[in-house]
Amino acid sequence: MNTKVETLSELVSVFQSSHRGNVALCYGHFNAIHPGHLRYFRKAKDSADKLLIAVEGDKQLSELERGINFSESDRAQAVAALDIVDGVVIMDSGRLEDLVKIVRPEFLFLGKEFENRRATRVVDAVELVRESGGKVVYDSGETHYATSDFLYGDQSNLENERWAQYFTALANQKIEFTSVLDGLLDSPSPRILVVGDSIVDRYVACDPIGMSNEAPVIVVKEIESKDYVGGAGIVSAHVVGLRANCVFVSVSGADAQAEYLGSQLKEYGVDPRIIPDENRPTTFKIRYMVESQKLFRVSRLKEHSIPREIEDQVIEKIVEMGPVIDGIIVCDFVYGMITDRILEVVHEVSDKYKLSLFGDLQCSSQVGNVTKFKNFSLICPTEREARIALGNQDDGVEFISNILMEKTQSKNLILKLGADGFIAYTREESGDIIRKQHFPALSVSPVDVTGAGDSLLAAVAVAMTHGMTLMEASALGCCVSALSVQTVGNYPASLESVKKYFHSKSIEL
């Protein structure tokens, strides 16, 4: 047992014996430590000499009808293992205000979910702290720019730290990663239908010349350009690269980009069933780059919904595939292809044939709402997309994720945190308890992050269609997305390359 963990009665002698310096007190249930918690604890520790963590007990959580992923002892031990934490107390009995009376903290840190709400279990403690001249701080711990990590230490240390976090995640979830890979390599290939927007990405390499004399504009000289499959198309290519069969149903323009898209997908081994719409171009994104830095992007696209006759053809192809597929991935870039009617048919086909249903809505530069994906096996929003969908910029990621799962009734959720990796949430069979695990971003110096989310979605969908758990699938997706960001452009990864990558890091560490 960690000596940092004390009972409420033990704290009395500690904090009444002598002056112990300023104290910051944090309160929560801390089911599984994720990046938000670490930022939250660091902020609290920076404000005081000592950091004390109050962990809600199992009895309290049961009374609050909150899911208990781990026992109070396990949660307390996990928090106590952090070097910045000076003490931990399990609130198995007594109220928070009782602890405040004993500790007399100069700072009380609470999650944003307690702000502007009269939460009965904290309101008296808040008043006590303020009456004694202390400060109450509400903080979600979620605002973070991971680039700042490079101000401290070198890249190799950062990468080793992230791989250590990854191996810890595997251990926490009792995952033998080599067995996961072997299971995928040795089992029959599933067949997955990908439905979504067709996109072609062009990268234009440039040489900088200088500033224009006419205006404060950077002048570059174009050297060469290269096209890549993007959007839902590259998701289908990733699916095939991971040894699954894939049919891709989409809508494109009747143009040169559509021709390139179809031929390249066939080369990847995808079965493309793309319907041309003469009233819209194939979505075409042109990125101008100097060395590895993107200067800006120009997009050629239409965002209006596809016409009824095109919609009918998409639906016909989806219905046709129902009896011969094992899962469906819906990739909505909010360019008008994924209509409400198409979503309804996807659900009907999924329910009829008992198919796994995976959804990703990317609205970084468009208006969209991930809550349109109801009753999916998995949804994969970014933190920003989740906050936009719920109209909530204040609460922590755990609160946000739980609310989103409840609102969409999704069985599983992956919340993408950019350079901080992602958190995987899954419902237990009972449906009442949600289990979670943070997986770090393994690459600390990505060359191009454009396809990270696409590769993650494909990997998780392939693994889960094979019958693996979300956590096993997330372990695979973590490695696949790390590989995908190490080259310019979006190339599909293979299971063999993932296996080689994993083993190389295992040997190094």
C-alpha positions in Angstrom: 0.0 0.0 0.0 1.3 3.4 -0.9 2.2 5.4 2.2 0.7 8.5 0.6 -2.8 7.1 1.0 -4.3 8.0 4.4 -7.6 7.9 6.2 -9.4 11.0 7.2 -8.6 10.4 10.9 -4.8 10.0 10.0 -4.8 13.4 8.3 -5.8 15.1 11.6 -2.4 14.6 13.2 -0.5 15.4 10.0 -2.1 18.7 9.4 -2.5 19.8 13.0 1.0 18.9 14.2 2.9 21.7 12.5 2.8 24.2 9.8 2.9 22.3 6.5 3.0 25.1 4.0 0.3 26.0 1.5 -1.9 23.2 0.5 -3.9 22.7 -2.7 -6.8 20.2 -2.4 -8.3 18.4 -5.5 -11.5 16.5 -5.3 -12.9 13.9 -7.7 -13.4 10.2 -8.4 -10.5 9.7 -10.9 -11.6 6.5 -12.5 -8.7 6.4 -14.8 -5.9 8.9 -15.1 -5.8 10.7 -18.4 -4.0 13.8 -19.8 -6.7 16.2 -18.5 -6.2 14.9 -14.9 -2.4 15.4 -15.2 -2.8 19.0 -16.4 -5.3 19.6 -13.6 -2.9 18.2 -10.9 0.0 20.2 -12.3 -1.9 23.5 -12.1 -2.9 22.7 -8.6 0.6 21.8 -7.5 2.1 24.9 -9.1 -0.2 27.0 -6.8 0.9 25.5 -3.5 3.6 23.7 -1.6 1.7 20.5 -1.2 -0.9 18.7 -3.3 -3.6 16.6 -1.6 -6.1 14.6 -3.6 -9.5 13.6 -2.2 -10.8 10.5 -4.0 -14.6 9.8 -3.8 -15.3 6.5 -2.2 -17.3 3.6 -3.8 -20.2 4.3 -1.5 -20.4 7.9 -2.5 -20.3 7.0 -6.2 -23.0 4.4 -5.8 -25.2 7.0 -4.1 -24.6 9.4 -7.0 -25.4 6.6 -9.5 -21.9 7.1 -11.1 -20.2 4.1 -12.7 -17.3 2.6 -10.8 -14.6 1.4 -13.2 -12.1 0.7 -10.4 -12.3 0.3 -6.7 -11.6 3.2 -4.4 -8.4 1.6 -3.4 -7.2 1.1 -7.0 -8.1 4.7 -7.8 -6.3 6.1 -4.8 -3.2 4.1 -5.5 -3.1 5.2 -9.1 -3.3 8.9 -8.0 -0.7 8.3 -5.3 1.8 6.9 -7.9 2.2 10.4 -9.4 5.3 12.2 -8.1 3.6 15.6 -7.9 1.0 14.2 -5.5 1.9 14.6 -1.8 -1.0 12.8 -0.2 -4.3 11.0 -1.0 -7.3 10.5 1.1 -10.3 8.2 0.3 -13.6 9.8 1.1 -15.1 6.5 2.2 -17.0 8.3 4.9 -17.5 11.9 5.9 -18.1 14.9 3.7 -15.8 17.2 1.8 -16.4 20.0 4.2 -15.1 17.7 7.0 -11.9 17.3 5.1 -11.6 21.1 4.5 -12.0 21.7 8.3 -9.0 19.4 8.9 -6.7 20.4 6.1 -7.6 24.2 5.8 -6.4 24.3 2.2 -5.3 27.6 0.7 -6.7 26.3 -2.7 -9.6 24.1 -3.5 -9.5 22.7 -7.1 -12.7 21.4 -8.6 -13.7 20.4 -12.1 -15.6 22.8 -14.3 -18.7 20.7 -13.9 -19.1 22.0 -10.4 -19.0 25.7 -11.5 -22.4 27.4 -11.9 -24.1 24.4 -10.3 -25.2 24.0 -6.7 -23.7 20.5 -6.2 -24.7 19.7 -2.7 -21.6 17.6 -2.0 -19.2 20.5 -2.6 -21.2 23.7 -1.9 -20.5 23.7 1.9 -16.8 23.0 1.3 -16.6 25.8 -1.2 -18.1 28.3 1.3 -15.7 27.1 4.1 -12.6 27.7 1.9 -13.8 31.1 0.9 -14.7 32.1 4.5 -11.2 31.2 5.7 -9.5 33.3 2.9 -8.8 30.4 0.6 -9.3 30.4 -3.2 -11.6 28.0 -5.1 -10.4 27.2 -8.6 -12.6 25.6 -11.3 -10.6 24.0 -14.0 -11.2 21.2 -16.5 -7.5 20.6 -17.2 -8.3 20.3 -20.9 -6.8 23.4 -22.6 -3.3 22.4 -23.7 -1.0 22.9 -26.6 1.2 19.8 -26.8 3.8 21.7 -28.9 4.9 23.2 -25.6 6.3 19.8 -24.7 9.2 20.5 -27.0 10.4 23.3 -24.7 11.4 20.7 -22.2 13.8 17.8 -23.0 14.6 16.2 -26.3 12.4 14.4 -28.8 13.9 10.9 -27.9 12.9 11.4 -24.3 9.4 12.5 -25.2 9.0 9.5 -27.5 10.2 7.1 -24.9 7.8 8.6 -22.4 4.9 8.1 -24.7 5.8 4.5 -25.5 6.1 3.9 -21.8 2.5 5.2 -21.5 1.4 3.0 -24.3 2.9 -0.2 -22.7 1.2 0.9 -19.4 -2.1 1.1 -21.3 -1.6 -2.4 -22.7 -0.8 -3.7 -19.2 -3.9 -2.0 -17.7 -6.1 -3.6 -20.3 -4.3 -6.9 -20.2 -3.5 -6.8 -23.9 -0.9 -8.9 -25.5 -0.3 -6.9 -28.6 1.6 -9.5 -30.6 -1.4 -11.9 -30.1 -3.7 -9.1 -31.4 -1.6 -8.8 -34.6 -1.4 -12.6 -35.0 -5.1 -12.9 -34.6 -5.7 -10.4 -37.4 -3.1 -12.0 -39.7 -4.4 -15.6 -39.1 -8.2 -15.1 -39.2 -10.4 -14.8 -42.3 -10.7 -11.3 -43.8 -13.9 -9.5 -43.0 -15.7 -7.4 -45.6 -16.4 -3.8 -44.8 -18.5 -1.2 -46.6 -17.2 2.3 -46.4 -19.8 5.1 -47.2 -18.6 8.7 -47.4 -17.2 11.7 -49.2 -14.7 11.4 -52.1 -11.7 13.7 -51.7 -8.4 14.1 -53.6 -5.5 15.8 -51.8 -2.8 17.5 -53.8 0.5 18.6 -52.2 2.4 21.3 -54.0 6.1 21.6 -53.1 7.4 25.2 -53.3 10.6 27.1 -52.9 10.3 30.4 -51.0 11.4 33.5 -53.0 10.6 36.3 -50.6 8.0 39.0 -50.1 6.1 40.7 -52.9 6.8 44.3 -53.6 3.1 44.9 -54.4 1.8 43.7 -51.0 2.8 42.0 -47.8 2.5 38.6 -49.5 4.9 35.6 -49.4 6.0 34.6 -52.8 6.9 31.0 -53.6 7.9 29.1 -56.7 6.1 25.8 -57.5 8.5 22.9 -57.9 6.3 19.9 -58.3 3.0 18.4 -57.1 1.6 15.0 -56.1 -2.0 13.8 -55.7 -3.2 11.4 -53.0 -6.5 9.7 -52.1 -8.2 11.5 -49.2 -11.5 11.5 -47.3 -13.5 8.3 -47.0 -11.5 6.9 -49.9 -8.3 6.7 -47.9 -10.2 5.1 -45.0 -11.2 2.3 -47.5 -7.6 2.0 -48.6 -6.5 1.6 -44.9 -9.1 -1.1 -44.4 -7.6 -3.1 -47.3 -4.0 -2.5 -46.1 -5.1 -4.0 -42.8 -6.1 -7.2 -44.6 -9.9 -6.7 -44.8 -11.9 -6.6 -48.0 -13.6 -3.2 -48.8 -16.3 -1.8 -51.0 -16.3 2.0 -51.2 -19.6 3.8 -52.0 -19.4 7.5 -52.7 -20.3 10.4 -54.9 -17.8 12.3 -57.0 -17.7 14.8 -59.8 -17.3 13.9 -63.4 -13.8 15.2 -63.7 -10.1 14.3 -63.8 -9.9 13.9 -60.0 -12.7 11.3 -60.1 -10.8 9.3 -62.6 -7.6 9.5 -60.5 -9.6 8.5 -57.4 -11.2 5.4 -59.1 -7.9 4.1 -60.6 -5.9 4.7 -57.4 -8.4 2.9 -55.2 -8.4 -0.1 -57.5 -4.6 -0.1 -57.3 -4.9 -0.2 -53.5 -7.3 -3.2 -53.8 -10.5 -1.4 -53.0 -13.7 -2.1 -54.9 -14.9 1.5 -55.7 -18.6 2.1 -56.5 -18.5 5.8 -57.1 -21.5 7.6 -58.6 -20.7 10.7 -60.7 -22.6 13.9 -60.1 -22.1 16.4 -63.0 -23.4 19.2 -60.8 -20.5 19.1 -58.4 -16.7 18.7 -58.5 -14.8 16.0 -56.8 -13.7 17.6 -53.6 -10.2 18.7 -54.2 -7.9 20.1 -51.5 -4.6 21.7 -52.6 -1.9 22.2 -49.9 1.1 24.4 -50.7 4.2 23.5 -48.8 7.7 24.8 -48.2 9.8 21.8 -47.0 7.6 20.1 -44.4 5.6 23.2 -43.5 2.1 23.8 -44.9 1.6 27.4 -46.0 -2.1 27.3 -46.8 -4.8 25.1 -48.3 -7.2 25.8 -51.2 -10.3 23.7 -51.5 -12.6 23.2 -54.5 -15.9 21.8 -53.4 -19.6 22.0 -53.1 -21.4 21.6 -49.8 -25.0 21.2 -50.9 -26.8 17.9 -50.4 -26.7 15.4 -53.3 -29.8 15.4 -55.5 -32.5 12.8 -54.9 -31.7 10.7 -57.9 -28.0 10.4 -56.8 -29.2 9.6 -53.2 -31.4 6.8 -54.6 -28.3 5.2 -56.3 -26.2 5.4 -53.1 -29.0 3.8 -51.2 -29.4 1.0 -53.8 -25.7 0.1 -53.5 -25.9 0.1 -49.7 -28.9 -2.2 -49.6 -27.3 -4.4 -52.2 -24.2 -4.9 -50.0 -26.1 -5.7 -46.8 -26.1 -9.5 -47.0 -22.4 -9.8 -47.9 -20.6 -7.5 -45.5 -19.6 -7.6 -41.8 -19.5 -3.9 -41.0 -20.2 -0.4 -42.2 -18.0 2.7 -41.8 -19.7 6.1 -42.4 -17.3 8.9 -43.0 -19.1 12.3 -43.2 -17.0 15.3 -44.1 -20.2 17.4 -44.2 -20.0 18.0 -47.9 -23.6 16.9 -48.5 -23.3 13.2 -49.3 -24.4 11.7 -46.0 -28.0 12.7 -45.9 -30.5 11.9 -43.2 -32.2 9.4 -45.5 -28.9 7.6 -46.2 -28.2 7.4 -42.5 -31.6 5.8 -42.0 -31.0 3.2 -44.6 -27.5 2.5 -43.1 -29.2 1.8 -39.8 -31.9 -0.4 -41.4 -29.2 -2.5 -43.2 -27.1 -2.7 -40.0 -30.0 -3.8 -37.9 -31.3 -6.3 -40.4 -27.9 -8.1 -40.9 -26.5 -7.5 -37.3 -23.6 -5.4 -38.6 -21.1 -3.3 -36.7 -21.6 0.3 -37.4 -18.7 2.9 -37.2 -19.1 6.6 -37.6 -16.8 9.6 -38.0 -17.9 13.1 -38.7 -15.2 15.6 -39.5 -16.3 19.2 -39.2 -13.0 21.0 -38.5 -13.8 23.6 -41.1 -17.5 22.9 -41.7 -20.7 23.0 -39.7 -21.6 19.5 -38.4 -22.9 17.7 -35.4 -21.7 14.2 -34.4 -24.9 13.6 -32.4 -26.5 12.7 -35.8 -24.8 9.3 -35.4 -27.3 7.5 -33.1 -26.9 3.9 -31.8 -23.5 3.3 -33.6 -21.1 0.7 -32.4 -18.4 3.4 -32.4 -18.1 7.1 -33.0 -14.8 9.0 -33.2 -15.1 12.7 -32.6 -12.3 15.1 -31.8 -12.6 16.9 -28.4 -13.5 20.1 -30.4 -16.2 18.3 -32.3 -17.7 16.8 -29.1 -17.7 20.2 -27.4 -19.4 21.9 -30.4 -22.0 19.1 -30.6 -22.9 19.5 -26.9 -22.4 23.3 -26.7 -20.0 22.8 -23.8 -16.6 24.4 -23.6 -16.1 24.1 -19.8 -16.5 20.6 -18.5 -13.7 18.0 -18.5 -13.3 15.4 -21.2 -14.7 12.6 -19.0 -17.9 14.5 -18.4 -18.1 15.5 -22.1 -17.5 11.9 -23.2 -20.1 10.4 -20.9 -22.8 12.9 -21.9 -22.0 12.3 -25.6 -22.3 8.5 -25.2 -25.6 9.0 -23.4 -26.9 11.4 -26.0 -25.9 9.2 -29.0 -26.4 5.9 -27.3 -23.2 4.7 -28.8 -21.7 1.5 -27.5 -18.1 2.8 -27.8 -16.5 6.2 -28.2 -13.0 7.3 -29.1 -12.3 11.0 -28.2 -9.4 12.3 -30.2 -7.1 14.7 -28.4 -4.7 15.6 -31.2 -1.1 15.5 -29.9 -2.3 14.0 -26.6 -3.5 10.9 -28.3 -7.0 9.7 -27.6 -9.2 8.2 -24.9 -11.2 5.0 -25.6 -14.6 4.6 -23.8 -16.6 1.4 -23.8 -19.8 0.2 -22.1 -19.7 -2.9 -20.1 -22.2 -5.6 -21.0 -24.5 -4.3 -18.3 -24.6 -1.0 -20.1 -24.3 0.9 -16.8 -20.5 1.2 -16.4 -18.2 2.9 -18.8 -14.6 1.7 -18.9 -11.9 3.9 -20.4 -8.2 4.0 -21.3 -6.0 6.8 -22.6 -3.7 5.9 -25.5 -0.8 8.4 -26.2 0.2 9.8 -29.6 3.3 7.7 -30.2 4.9 10.0 -32.8 6.4 13.2 -31.2 7.5 14.7 -34.5 4.8 14.0 -37.1 5.6 14.9 -40.7 1.9 15.2 -41.7 -1.0 14.7 -39.4 -3.7 14.9 -42.1 -4.5 11.2 -42.1 -4.1 10.3 -38.4 -7.9 10.1 -37.7 -8.6 8.2 -40.9 -6.1 5.5 -40.2 -7.2 5.2 -36.5 -10.9 4.8 -37.6 -10.0 2.1 -40.2 -7.8 0.2 -37.8 -10.3 0.1 -35.0 -13.1 -0.8 -37.3 -11.2 -3.7 -38.9 -10.1 -5.1 -35.5 -13.6 -4.8 -34.0 -15.1 -6.4 -37.1 -12.7 -9.3 -36.4 -14.4 -9.6 -33.0 -11.8 -7.8 -30.9 -12.7 -5.5 -28.0 -12.5 -1.7 -28.3 -9.3 -1.7 -26.2 -7.6 -4.3 -28.3 -8.7 -2.4 -31.4 -7.5 0.9 -29.9 -4.0 -0.6 -29.2 -3.8 -1.4 -33.0 -5.2 2.0 -34.0 -2.6 3.8 -31.8 0.3 2.2 -33.8 -1.4 2.6 -37.2 -2.0 6.3 -36.7 1.6 6.8 -35.5 2.8 5.2 -38.7 0.5 7.3 -40.9 1.9 10.6 -39.7 5.5 9.8 -40.6 5.1 10.6 -44.3 3.7 13.4 -46.3 0.4 12.5 -47.8 -1.9 9.6 -46.8 -0.6 6.1 -47.5 -2.3 3.0 -46.2 -0.4 1.0 -43.6 -0.1 -2.8 -43.5 -0.3 -5.2 -40.6 3.2 -6.3 -41.4 4.5 -2.7 -41.1 2.7 -2.3 -37.8 4.2 -5.5 -36.5 7.7 -4.4 -37.5 7.1 -0.9 -36.0 5.9 -2.3 -32.7 8.7 -4.8 -32.3 11.4 -2.2 -33.1 10.1 0.0 -30.2 9.8 -3.0 -27.9 13.4 -3.8 -28.4 14.5 -0.2 -27.9 12.7 0.1 -24.6 
